[in-house]
Amino acid sequence: PFLFHCLPYFRNTHYDIVHCQFGPNGNIGAEMKELGIINSKLVTTFHGYDIRLGLSQGGDIYAPLKEKGDLFLAISRYNRRQLEEMGFDLDKIVDHPVGIDIEKFKYSASSAQRADGEIRIISIARLEHAIKAIGILAARNPTLKIKYEIIGEGHLREKLQALVSGEALSGTVTFAGGMDQDYISSRLAESDIFLLSSVEEALSVALMEAMASGLPAVATKVGGVPELVRDGESGYLVQPGDAEALAEKLDLLIKDPAGRKRMGMVGRKIVEEKYDIKKLNEKLVELYRSLLAEDEPPA
């Protein structure tokens, strides 16, 4: 059905490049080439769920795309490895991460403690292990004033709210729900530490936004996260599912304001150098031009 929905857009217009986001949409693009609906270069960016889909069902689910695709963009080195293992043409895979508009995230280099000693931890996620880690942290530091805000919405919210009540964290953990970018950027600017406890993650945009805001991160060592968080330099990495380790690293950062500032500066620099959307868009245009130049006759 989606193929027929797309058809009117291609009936009377020629495009030099059709760029599909996510592998299954790339398959649709490949089918359109097979049917003669388009005669364009076909570019596909692989993100997260499409990689997991290929790993669970086998790389052959992308057989049409492997045959007809001209360029495959991997948003992380982790994604590149998975595409290689699924049998994609190595010469057609290019590393091209997602990025953010770094100007929208205010960098704060202050390491000064608040007058009331409060520590603000933030996650843009809804994950059980993070809440358990906050519970462990609070138990270890009964006099510490902790404010942990979770931004985001999803079907697990009620379960996580029950977990917060069960851990006696109702006065510590708040659920902000789904919020716009202005709210997120303001909260990041007011926070001290970013917590990411994902068990699966191709490349976290939320983590980029936090690092652009100068926050050190405590994150799980999954997918492309180690490409963003350099362990001991811009934050700390722990194994997924280990709430004790998350709490331990949070405790280290809380007790080291100068270290938080230093790690935040490193994190900001990483995002500026590698994940600035303006630079990445310029690179994407270069990739497009190189792809089209392959069909140009020699001068």
Backbone torsions as a table, in degrees:
resi	resn	phi	psi	omega
1	PRO	NA	-37.6	-178.8
2	PHE	-66.8	-33.7	177.7
3	LEU	-59.1	-45.4	-179.7
4	PHE	-70.5	-28.8	175.4
5	HIS	-65.2	-36.2	-178.1
6	CYS	-75.8	-28.7	-169.5
7	LEU	-50.1	-45.0	-177.8
8	PRO	-59.3	-28.0	-177.4
9	TYR	-72.7	-18.1	-175.9
10	PHE	-110.0	-3.8	-171.3
11	ARG	-65.1	-43.3	-174.2
12	ASN	-119.5	11.6	-176.9
13	THR	-131.2	136.1	174.7
14	HIS	-99.8	133.6	175.9
15	TYR	-113.5	139.9	176.6
16	ASP	-70.9	-37.5	-176.2
17	ILE	-137.8	135.5	168.6
18	VAL	-111.0	119.2	-176.8
19	HIS	-110.3	115.1	-177.9
20	CYS	-100.9	136.2	173.7
21	GLN	-97.9	123.4	-179.2
22	PHE	83.9	139.7	-175.9
23	GLY	-54.4	-46.4	-179.7
24	PRO	-58.7	-36.2	175.5
25	ASN	-69.2	-31.9	174.2
26	GLY	-61.9	-38.2	175.5
27	ASN	-59.8	-40.6	178.3
28	ILE	-63.2	-42.7	176.6
29	GLY	-60.0	-40.4	178.9
30	ALA	-64.9	-39.2	178.1
31	GLU	-66.0	-35.5	177.6
32	MET	-66.3	-35.6	175.6
33	LYS	-67.7	-41.6	-179.7
34	GLU	-61.2	-37.6	-178.3
35	LEU	-84.5	-4.5	179.5
36	GLY	80.7	12.0	179.3
37	ILE	-71.0	-36.6	176.6
38	ILE	-126.3	151.8	174.2
39	ASN	-132.3	61.1	-172.7
40	SER	-125.4	164.0	169.0
41	LYS	-68.5	138.1	-176.5
42	LEU	-112.0	115.8	179.5
43	VAL	-113.3	137.3	178.8
44	THR	-133.0	129.8	172.9
45	THR	-98.7	127.8	175.7
46	PHE	-97.4	133.2	-176.0
47	HIS	-111.4	-103.4	-175.4
48	GLY	-121.8	-64.1	-174.1
49	TYR	-63.5	-31.3	-179.3
50	ASP	-70.4	-32.7	174.0
51	ILE	-66.8	-45.9	179.6
52	ARG	-62.9	-35.5	178.1
53	LEU	-63.0	-43.0	178.2
54	GLY	-66.2	-36.8	179.2
55	LEU	-69.4	-36.2	-177.4
56	SER	-80.7	-33.6	-175.9
57	GLN	-106.5	-8.0	-179.8
58	GLY	98.9	144.5	-176.8
59	GLY	-63.0	-16.8	-179.0
60	ASP	-66.4	-15.5	177.8
61	ILE	-64.7	-17.7	178.3
62	TYR	-104.5	23.3	-178.9
63	ALA	-55.7	-45.4	179.0
64	PRO	-60.3	-39.6	-178.0
65	LEU	-69.9	-39.9	177.9
66	LYS	-58.3	-37.5	-176.6
67	GLU	-77.4	-42.4	-171.5
68	LYS	-101.3	-15.2	-176.6
69	GLY	-71.9	144.6	-179.7
70	ASP	-102.0	-26.8	-178.1
71	LEU	-154.0	134.7	179.9
72	PHE	-121.1	120.4	-177.6
73	LEU	-99.2	125.4	178.4
74	ALA	-103.5	125.0	-175.4
75	ILE	-79.0	-6.9	177.7
76	SER	-155.0	162.4	176.6
77	ARG	-63.7	-31.4	175.5
78	TYR	-60.1	-46.7	178.8
79	ASN	-62.8	-39.9	178.0
80	ARG	-58.3	-46.3	-179.3
81	ARG	-59.8	-40.9	-179.1
82	GLN	-67.4	-39.8	177.8
83	LEU	-63.7	-39.8	177.3
84	GLU	-62.3	-43.4	-179.4
85	GLU	-68.3	-26.7	178.4
86	MET	-82.3	-1.8	173.5
87	GLY	93.0	18.7	175.5
88	PHE	-73.8	148.5	-179.5
89	ASP	-60.7	119.1	-175.9
90	LEU	-60.7	-32.7	-177.7
91	ASP	-71.9	-13.6	-178.0
92	LYS	-103.7	-0.4	-179.6
93	ILE	-94.0	128.4	178.6
94	VAL	-128.5	136.6	175.6
95	ASP	-74.9	121.5	177.6
96	HIS	-152.0	95.4	-175.3
97	PRO	-72.5	162.4	167.1
98	VAL	-73.8	163.1	-178.6
99	GLY	-145.7	-175.9	-179.4
100	ILE	-135.3	161.0	172.6
101	ASP	-82.8	98.2	-172.3
102	ILE	-66.6	-19.5	179.8
103	GLU	-70.1	-17.7	-179.0
104	LYS	-85.9	-2.8	-178.3
105	PHE	-122.4	111.6	-174.6
106	LYS	-71.4	125.5	179.4
107	TYR	-85.0	127.3	178.8
108	SER	-119.8	116.9	-177.1
109	ALA	-99.8	8.9	-176.0
110	SER	-72.3	137.2	175.3
111	SER	-113.7	9.4	-177.9
112	ALA	-69.2	137.1	178.1
113	GLN	-79.3	150.2	176.3
114	ARG	-72.0	154.4	-176.6
115	ALA	-58.8	-34.9	-178.7
116	ASP	-90.4	2.6	177.5
117	GLY	76.3	8.0	-176.5
118	GLU	-66.5	140.4	174.2
119	ILE	-113.1	129.4	-178.2
120	ARG	-110.3	120.7	-179.8
121	ILE	-115.8	141.1	-175.9
122	ILE	-135.8	145.3	172.2
123	SER	-134.8	141.6	171.4
124	ILE	-108.7	73.2	-173.7
125	ALA	-171.3	-179.5	-179.1
126	ARG	-141.6	71.6	-169.7
127	LEU	-121.9	138.1	-174.0
128	GLU	-63.2	-42.8	-174.2
129	HIS	-64.9	-31.2	178.2
130	ALA	-64.9	-42.9	179.5
131	ILE	-64.1	-42.2	177.8
132	LYS	-62.4	-38.1	178.9
133	ALA	-64.8	-39.2	177.1
134	ILE	-64.3	-37.7	176.8
135	GLY	-61.9	-43.3	177.8
136	ILE	-64.2	-44.0	-179.7
137	LEU	-61.1	-44.4	-179.5
138	ALA	-64.6	-37.8	179.4
139	ALA	-66.9	-34.9	-179.7
140	ARG	-76.1	-24.7	-176.3
141	ASN	-128.4	71.3	-173.4
142	PRO	-62.3	-22.6	-179.0
143	THR	-94.4	-6.6	-177.3
144	LEU	-80.1	132.8	176.9
145	LYS	-88.8	110.0	-176.4
146	ILE	-112.3	133.1	173.1
147	LYS	-122.3	115.4	-178.5
148	TYR	-117.9	117.3	-178.1
149	GLU	-111.1	131.6	177.0
150	ILE	-110.3	120.7	178.9
151	ILE	-105.3	130.5	178.7
152	GLY	139.5	164.3	-177.9
153	GLU	-135.0	149.6	179.0
154	GLY	177.6	176.1	-174.5
155	HIS	-72.2	-12.4	-179.4
156	LEU	-89.8	0.7	-172.7
157	ARG	-57.6	-48.3	-177.8
158	GLU	-61.1	-40.9	179.0
159	LYS	-62.9	-42.7	-178.8
160	LEU	-70.5	-35.1	175.8
161	GLN	-64.4	-36.7	176.2
162	ALA	-65.8	-38.1	178.1
163	LEU	-64.7	-41.5	177.8
164	VAL	-60.1	-43.6	178.2
165	SER	-64.4	-41.7	-179.5
166	GLY	-65.3	-30.2	179.2
167	GLU	-89.4	4.9	-178.5
168	ALA	57.6	44.2	-177.2
169	LEU	-114.7	17.3	-175.6
170	SER	-59.9	-30.1	178.8
171	GLY	-86.2	-4.6	-176.4
172	THR	-108.2	-41.6	-173.7
173	VAL	-102.4	132.1	175.7
174	THR	-124.3	144.2	176.8
175	PHE	-106.8	111.7	-177.4
176	ALA	-83.2	-19.9	-175.8
177	GLY	78.9	-170.8	179.3
178	GLY	-72.2	128.8	-177.1
179	MET	-132.0	158.6	-179.9
180	ASP	-80.6	174.2	-174.0
181	GLN	-65.4	-33.2	179.1
182	ASP	-62.4	-43.1	178.8
183	TYR	-64.3	-45.0	-178.1
184	ILE	-61.8	-46.7	-177.9
185	SER	-64.3	-35.8	179.3
186	SER	-69.2	-39.1	179.4
187	ARG	-69.0	-38.6	177.0
188	LEU	-61.9	-40.6	-179.6
189	ALA	-64.4	-25.7	-177.5
190	GLU	-95.6	-1.0	-174.1
191	SER	-100.0	170.6	-177.6
192	ASP	-110.4	-35.3	-174.4
193	ILE	-141.8	142.1	173.8
194	PHE	-105.7	134.0	-177.6
195	LEU	-116.9	123.6	177.9
196	LEU	-126.8	112.6	-175.2
197	SER	-115.1	32.1	-177.4
198	SER	-61.5	148.4	171.3
199	VAL	-99.7	-14.9	173.8
200	GLU	-141.5	136.2	-178.9
201	GLU	-167.4	114.7	177.0
202	ALA	-71.6	-56.3	176.1
203	LEU	-163.0	115.3	-170.0
204	SER	-84.5	115.4	174.8
205	VAL	-67.3	-38.4	178.6
206	ALA	-59.4	-38.0	177.5
207	LEU	-65.9	-41.5	175.9
208	MET	-58.1	-45.0	-178.0
209	GLU	-62.1	-40.2	178.9
210	ALA	-65.8	-43.3	179.9
211	MET	-66.8	-36.6	176.5
212	ALA	-63.5	-26.8	178.7
213	SER	-84.5	-0.2	177.4
214	GLY	86.9	19.3	-179.7
215	LEU	-92.7	132.9	168.2
216	PRO	-70.4	153.2	-176.2
217	ALA	-119.7	142.5	164.1
218	VAL	-110.2	116.5	-170.3
219	ALA	-140.1	162.0	179.0
220	THR	-89.2	147.3	-176.9
221	LYS	-84.2	77.9	-179.0
222	VAL	-133.7	149.9	174.1
223	GLY	48.5	-127.5	-178.0
224	GLY	-92.2	7.3	-178.1
225	VAL	-58.8	-42.0	179.0
226	PRO	-63.0	-15.1	176.0
227	GLU	-75.4	-22.0	177.9
228	LEU	-96.0	-51.0	-176.5
229	VAL	-95.1	113.7	174.3
230	ARG	-88.9	114.0	-172.1
231	ASP	-57.9	123.0	-179.8
232	GLY	85.1	-6.6	-178.9
233	GLU	-113.6	-50.8	178.0
234	SER	-114.1	6.9	-179.6
235	GLY	159.4	-160.6	179.5
236	TYR	-129.3	144.5	177.2
237	LEU	-113.4	139.4	176.1
238	VAL	-133.6	166.2	178.2
239	GLN	-71.3	144.5	179.7
240	PRO	-62.0	143.8	177.5
241	GLY	84.4	1.3	-176.0
242	ASP	-102.5	88.2	-178.9
243	ALA	-64.7	-35.1	178.6
244	GLU	-60.5	-44.7	-179.3
245	ALA	-67.7	-38.3	176.0
246	LEU	-59.3	-46.5	180.0
247	ALA	-62.6	-40.1	-179.5
248	GLU	-61.9	-44.7	-179.1
249	LYS	-71.2	-35.5	174.2
250	LEU	-60.6	-42.8	179.6
251	ASP	-60.4	-41.9	178.7
252	LEU	-60.1	-45.2	-178.3
253	LEU	-68.9	-38.2	-180.0
254	ILE	-61.2	-37.7	-177.5
255	LYS	-86.1	2.6	-176.8
256	ASP	-133.5	73.4	-179.4
257	PRO	-56.4	-40.2	179.7
258	ALA	-65.3	-37.9	177.3
259	GLY	-64.9	-37.6	177.1
260	ARG	-61.2	-43.8	179.9
261	LYS	-63.4	-44.6	-178.7
262	ARG	-62.9	-46.3	-180.0
263	MET	-65.6	-36.6	178.3
264	GLY	-63.1	-37.9	178.3
265	MET	-65.6	-41.8	178.0
266	VAL	-63.5	-44.0	-180.0
267	GLY	-60.9	-44.3	178.0
268	ARG	-58.7	-43.1	-179.0
269	LYS	-63.9	-39.8	178.9
270	ILE	-60.1	-45.5	-179.2
271	VAL	-66.7	-41.5	179.3
272	GLU	-60.3	-40.3	-174.5
273	GLU	-78.4	-36.9	-168.6
274	LYS	-116.1	-19.9	-170.3
275	TYR	-129.0	21.6	174.7
276	ASP	-74.6	117.2	-173.8
277	ILE	-60.5	-30.7	179.7
278	LYS	-65.7	-43.9	177.6
279	LYS	-66.6	-39.9	-178.9
280	LEU	-67.5	-35.9	177.3
281	ASN	-66.1	-37.5	176.4
282	GLU	-63.5	-40.3	177.9
283	LYS	-65.5	-37.3	-179.4
284	LEU	-64.3	-41.0	176.9
285	VAL	-60.8	-40.9	177.7
286	GLU	-62.3	-39.6	178.1
287	LEU	-64.0	-43.0	177.2
288	TYR	-58.3	-48.0	-177.0
289	ARG	-64.2	-39.8	178.2
290	SER	-63.7	-39.4	-179.5
291	LEU	-64.5	-43.4	-179.6
292	LEU	-71.7	-30.3	-178.7
293	ALA	-66.6	-21.1	-179.5
294	GLU	-62.7	-26.7	-178.3
295	ASP	-96.3	-2.6	-178.8
296	GLU	-77.8	139.9	177.4
297	PRO	-67.9	148.9	179.7
298	PRO	-60.7	146.8	-177.5
299	ALA	-68.9	NA	NA
